[in-house]
Amino acid sequence: MDTFDPTTSLITLTDKAQEHFAKVATDNEALGIRLRLGGGGCAGFQYEWDIVKDMGDIKLQEFSLPFTEWTFWLDSASQQYLAGSIIDKKAGITGEYIDISSPLASSACGCGESVSFTL
């Protein structure tokens, strides 16, 4: 399993996650994928994913993690909550899903789409 390395990145994507997002970006003729936290969900925050097709949608202070043919962005407001997170694509009994393992998460809902944090 991939582990977080603070000397190389704010956030880590496993090989499976990278392959998944590369396919999503290619299939949608996009520049990349963006993750941000929004208010809501049963645990307080919910993960929000964007397919980025225009650099005008990205703010200068957003963290970027470039790959060969696409880029992953994390919006600036979410960085303090998701620093040190590992993003993985997993398979379970109900199908495939994106798993975000955050060292600052204090609880999450059963569906994995909502989370709360302790800072």
Residue frames relative to the residue before (quaternion, step in Angstrom):
aa qw qx qy qz dx dy dz
M 1.0000 0.0000 0.0000 0.0000 0.00 0.00 0.00
D 0.4840 -0.6520 0.5017 0.2983 3.54 -1.07 0.79
T 0.1608 -0.7742 0.6036 0.1019 3.55 -1.11 0.69
F 0.5786 -0.5999 0.4344 0.3416 3.54 -1.21 0.53
D 0.0827 -0.7753 0.6255 0.0269 3.55 -0.98 0.92
P 0.2949 -0.8082 0.4805 0.1702 3.62 -0.15 1.24
T 0.6124 0.5551 -0.3683 0.4255 3.61 1.15 -0.28
T 0.7552 0.3778 -0.2138 0.4912 3.59 1.18 -0.37
S 0.8362 -0.0007 0.0441 0.5466 3.60 1.01 -0.55
L 0.5304 -0.6077 0.4979 0.3186 3.54 -1.29 0.51
I 0.7864 0.0776 0.0142 0.6126 3.55 1.12 -0.77
T 0.2571 -0.7765 0.5592 0.1349 3.59 -1.11 0.64
L 0.1498 -0.7484 0.6397 0.0905 3.55 -1.07 0.84
T 0.4096 -0.6992 0.5248 0.2607 3.58 -0.81 0.96
D 0.6856 -0.4678 0.3537 0.4313 3.56 -1.27 0.25
K 0.6535 0.5147 -0.3186 0.4545 3.60 0.96 -0.84
A 0.6458 0.4998 -0.3186 0.4814 3.60 1.01 -0.78
Q 0.6386 0.5278 -0.3286 0.4535 3.58 0.94 -0.83
E 0.6517 0.5111 -0.3091 0.4675 3.59 0.94 -0.88
H 0.6547 0.5210 -0.3073 0.4533 3.57 0.95 -0.89
F 0.7146 0.4495 -0.2641 0.4664 3.58 0.78 -1.02
A 0.5902 0.5531 -0.3670 0.4595 3.61 1.11 -0.60
K 0.6607 0.4948 -0.3031 0.4762 3.58 0.98 -0.85
V 0.6359 0.5219 -0.3297 0.4632 3.60 0.95 -0.84
A 0.6640 0.5012 -0.3030 0.4648 3.59 0.91 -0.93
T 0.6717 0.4940 -0.2969 0.4655 3.59 0.88 -0.91
D 0.6747 0.5080 -0.2964 0.4459 3.59 0.85 -0.98
N 0.7519 0.3681 -0.1951 0.5109 3.59 1.13 -0.64
E 0.3894 -0.7372 0.4609 0.3040 3.57 1.34 0.19
A 0.3653 0.7502 -0.4515 0.3160 3.54 1.01 0.95
L 0.5569 -0.5892 0.4774 0.3388 3.52 -1.35 0.34
G 0.7690 -0.2723 0.1873 0.5472 3.55 1.15 -0.58
I 0.5383 -0.5970 0.5097 0.3065 3.49 -1.40 -0.36
R 0.1337 -0.7834 0.6044 0.0563 3.56 -1.06 0.81
L 0.1585 -0.7621 0.6231 0.0765 3.55 -1.06 0.88
R 0.1002 0.7650 -0.6332 0.0622 3.53 -1.07 0.80
L 0.4035 -0.6719 0.5600 0.2686 3.53 -1.31 0.36
G 0.1032 -0.7664 0.6311 0.0600 3.52 -1.05 0.81
G 0.5602 -0.5837 0.4591 0.3671 3.54 -1.22 0.39
G 0.6062 0.5650 -0.4159 0.3746 3.54 -1.07 0.69
G 0.5815 0.5600 -0.4537 0.3773 3.49 -1.30 -0.22
C 0.6376 -0.5681 0.3638 0.3720 3.56 -1.20 0.36
A 0.7267 0.4118 -0.2532 0.4882 3.63 1.20 -0.32
G 0.7121 -0.4711 0.2562 0.4531 3.62 1.22 0.10
F 0.7727 0.0760 -0.0341 0.6292 3.58 0.99 -0.86
Q 0.1199 -0.7733 0.6125 0.1117 3.54 -1.18 0.48
Y 0.4953 -0.6430 0.4986 0.3043 3.54 -1.14 0.70
E 0.0651 -0.7810 0.6209 0.0188 3.56 -0.97 0.90
W 0.1672 -0.7954 0.5812 0.0408 3.53 -0.76 1.14
D 0.0820 -0.7805 0.6187 0.0367 3.56 -1.03 0.83
I 0.3034 -0.6753 0.6365 0.2161 3.52 -1.21 0.65
V 0.2273 -0.8078 0.5361 0.0912 3.58 -0.53 1.22
K 0.0584 -0.8094 0.5843 -0.0074 3.54 -0.64 1.18
D 0.7725 0.2427 -0.1109 0.5762 3.58 1.25 -0.40
M 0.4663 -0.6955 0.4728 0.2744 3.58 -0.79 1.01
G 0.5357 0.6263 -0.3980 0.4029 3.61 1.21 -0.32
D 0.6224 0.5452 -0.3328 0.4523 3.59 1.25 -0.36
I 0.6715 0.4829 -0.2777 0.4886 3.59 1.28 -0.30
K 0.3119 -0.7357 0.5733 0.1812 3.56 -0.99 0.90
L 0.6404 -0.5754 0.3562 0.3633 3.59 -1.09 0.71
Q 0.7196 0.4605 -0.2652 0.4470 3.61 0.95 -0.78
E 0.4722 0.6691 -0.4567 0.3475 3.60 1.20 0.06
F 0.4792 -0.6447 0.5205 0.2896 3.52 -1.10 0.79
S 0.0549 -0.7924 0.6065 0.0355 3.57 -0.96 0.82
L 0.1252 -0.7557 0.6413 0.0450 3.50 -1.13 0.80
P 0.1493 -0.8390 0.5179 0.0738 3.60 -0.05 1.28
F 0.1388 -0.7362 0.6575 0.0799 3.50 -1.17 0.78
T 0.7742 -0.3852 0.2156 0.4536 3.59 -1.23 0.15
E 0.8470 0.1116 -0.0268 0.5191 3.60 0.70 -1.01
W 0.7686 0.2105 -0.1449 0.5864 3.59 1.22 0.18
T 0.2783 -0.7504 0.5769 0.1635 3.57 -1.32 0.25
F 0.2703 -0.7137 0.6216 0.1766 3.53 -1.21 0.67
W 0.0824 -0.7898 0.6066 0.0377 3.59 -0.92 0.93
L 0.1267 -0.7417 0.6545 0.0741 3.53 -1.24 0.68
D 0.3996 -0.7491 0.4631 0.2545 3.58 -0.53 1.12
S 0.6616 -0.5787 0.3251 0.3488 3.53 -1.15 0.74
A 0.6606 0.5165 -0.3217 0.4396 3.61 0.96 -0.76
S 0.6892 0.4876 -0.2743 0.4604 3.60 1.14 -0.55
Q 0.5014 0.7040 -0.4080 0.2943 3.57 1.20 -0.45
Q 0.6719 0.5067 -0.3180 0.4367 3.61 0.88 -0.86
Y 0.6872 0.4720 -0.2782 0.4771 3.59 1.14 -0.58
L 0.7872 0.3564 -0.1581 0.4777 3.57 0.98 -0.85
A 0.3619 0.7296 -0.5022 0.2908 3.61 1.24 0.14
G 0.8032 0.2542 -0.2108 0.4958 3.55 -0.87 0.97
S 0.4795 0.6880 -0.4286 0.3361 3.58 1.27 0.01
I 0.2206 -0.7246 0.6353 0.1505 3.50 -1.30 0.51
I 0.1698 -0.7791 0.5997 0.0674 3.56 -0.79 1.09
D 0.0096 0.8055 -0.5880 0.0729 3.54 -0.78 1.09
K 0.3052 -0.6838 0.6187 0.2376 3.55 -1.28 0.39
K 0.0387 -0.8164 0.5751 -0.0363 3.54 -0.68 1.12
A 0.2867 -0.7172 0.6027 0.2007 3.53 -1.34 0.26
G 0.0312 -0.7919 0.6098 -0.0097 3.52 -1.00 0.89
I 0.7624 -0.3773 0.2669 0.4530 3.52 -1.30 -0.13
T 0.7300 0.3997 -0.2343 0.5025 3.59 1.14 -0.58
G 0.7291 -0.3900 0.2291 0.5136 3.60 1.26 0.13
E 0.6801 -0.4757 0.3688 0.4185 3.53 -1.33 -0.25
Y 0.0249 0.7959 -0.6036 0.0400 3.55 -1.15 0.63
I 0.4499 -0.6414 0.5444 0.2997 3.55 -1.32 0.35
D 0.1437 -0.7874 0.5981 0.0413 3.55 -0.81 1.09
I 0.1024 -0.7741 0.6232 0.0439 3.57 -0.87 1.00
S 0.1134 -0.7869 0.6063 0.0208 3.53 -0.59 1.21
S 0.0106 -0.8236 0.5646 -0.0539 3.56 -0.36 1.29
P 0.4331 -0.7137 0.4806 0.2685 3.60 -0.78 0.95
L 0.6888 0.4721 -0.2815 0.4726 3.62 1.20 -0.35
A 0.4893 0.6607 -0.4370 0.3649 3.60 1.25 -0.09
S 0.2332 -0.7861 0.5584 0.1256 3.57 -0.85 0.96
S 0.7817 -0.0751 0.0309 0.6184 3.58 1.23 -0.44
A 0.1132 -0.7692 0.6253 0.0670 3.52 -1.29 0.39
C 0.5020 -0.6323 0.4861 0.3345 3.54 -1.18 0.48
G 0.6876 -0.5145 0.3343 0.3882 3.55 -1.24 0.29
C 0.6761 0.4990 -0.3083 0.4458 3.60 1.09 -0.59
G 0.4631 -0.7124 0.4271 0.3093 3.61 1.21 -0.24
E 0.5898 0.5925 -0.3562 0.4173 3.58 1.28 0.09
S 0.7517 0.3125 -0.1586 0.5587 3.57 1.26 -0.29
V 0.0080 -0.8136 0.5772 -0.0694 3.57 -1.00 0.89
S 0.1603 -0.7385 0.6360 0.1563 3.58 -1.26 0.35
F 0.2754 -0.7889 0.5408 0.0970 3.54 -1.21 0.63
T 0.2196 -0.7100 0.6485 0.1648 3.50 -1.34 0.46
L 0.0846 -0.8068 0.5843 0.0215 3.59 -0.58 1.15
